[in-house]
Amino acid sequence: MDKCIESGVNFTYKIELNTMSEVKKFVETATKCEGKLILKSGAKLTVNAKSLLGVLLAHHLKWNDLTLVADRDRYLEFRKFVVNE
C-alpha cells in the first residue's frame, strides 16, 4: 500500500508521534512548509499541524490513527513520521 493517498487535491499520510521530541520536530517541519497542513484523528478531530499547542494537545489526548492532510505532496518533508504499512 502506498504511504501517500492522493484524495482530490489533498495528500494524506498516516503518521506516528510517540515522544515530545517527535512532536516538536513535527511542528518545526510543518512551520517551514507553505500551504495548509492539518492533523486529523478520525472524522471529527482536527488541528492545525503548524500549531505546537494543537499538536501537543493531540499527543496529550493520545489521539489514535493520526493523519496528516496536506494540499500538496509533502512526503519528503515528513517521511520520518510516516507509518510504513
SVG drawing of the C-alpha trace seen along z (x, -y; Angstrom):
<svg xmlns="http://www.w3.org/2000/svg" viewBox="-17 -29 30 32">
<polyline fill="none" stroke="black" stroke-width="0.4" points="0.0,0.0 1.2,-3.5 2.3,-5.7 0.5,-8.6 -3.0,-8.6 -4.0,-11.4 -7.6,-12.4 -8.7,-15.2 -6.2,-18.0 -5.2,-16.7 -2.4,-14.2 -2.8,-12.2 -0.2,-10.4 -0.7,-8.1 1.8,-9.3 3.1,-8.4 4.2,-10.9 5.5,-8.9 7.6,-11.4 7.6,-15.0 10.7,-15.4 9.0,-14.0 6.0,-16.4 8.4,-19.3 10.3,-18.2 7.0,-17.5 5.8,-21.1 9.2,-22.6 8.9,-20.8 5.3,-21.8 6.0,-25.5 8.7,-25.5 6.1,-24.3 3.9,-26.7 0.3,-25.8 -2.3,-24.2 -1.4,-21.2 -4.0,-19.6 -3.5,-16.8 -6.6,-14.6 -7.7,-11.7 -10.9,-10.1 -13.6,-12.1 -14.1,-15.0 -10.9,-15.7 -8.6,-18.1 -5.9,-20.6 -3.5,-22.9 -0.3,-20.9 1.7,-24.1 0.4,-24.7 2.6,-23.4 -0.3,-23.8 -2.7,-21.9 -0.2,-19.0 0.7,-18.8 -3.0,-18.5 -3.4,-15.7 -0.4,-13.9 -1.5,-14.5 -5.0,-13.2 -3.5,-10.2 -5.3,-10.6 -5.2,-7.4 -4.8,-6.9 -3.1,-10.3 -3.3,-11.5 -1.5,-14.5 -3.5,-16.2 -1.6,-18.5 -2.6,-20.5 0.5,-19.2 2.8,-16.3 4.9,-16.6 6.2,-13.0 9.8,-14.0 9.5,-16.5 7.5,-14.2 8.9,-10.8 10.4,-10.2 6.9,-10.4 5.1,-8.4 4.0,-4.9 5.1,-2.2 2.2,0.1"/>
</svg>
